[in-house]
């Protein structure tokens, strides 16, 4: 029996959002898991579930991290996880796919589609098992999930943009 598990050491999940209409604030979730069920040679028939521990958010600013965890944003005390469960995987080209599924943030679930690039498989020369890699890119509107806190700028516009760009790089260990 083949088992697939996320290699957290060789994986990352990052985000960025416009800050003050002129630059981007960046961060990452440091604790997440990706459950992959299927065969990397037949991705259209696979499924994936992503679980993110929101408390692991890191933006290199303790005050901002605390604000994001508060009731103004994620309300980590009441909603400790963000989840994504795929409902379909569509092949776009040899190594590009669109993964559609239910994304749940706080108490709101919406259908989102993300672009995934399949990077192939290789044998790990140190451990002897096979690994597979994928990159994910996408964008969600934070306000669709009730993350609406903002502040008006004196020069016009708002402090924080609505669109959150996501990028994930995931390596999976394949055993069996």
Secondary structure, DSSP 8 states (H G I E B T S, - for coil): --EEEE-GGG-EEEEEEEETTTEEEEEEESSEEEEEES-TT-GGG-EEEEEEEGGGEE-S-HHHHHHHHSTTTT-TTT--EEEEEEEEEEE-SSSEEEEEEEEEETTEEEEEEEEEEEEEEEE-TTT-SEEEEEEEEEEEEGGGGT-----B-TTSSBSEEEEEEEEEEEEEEEE-
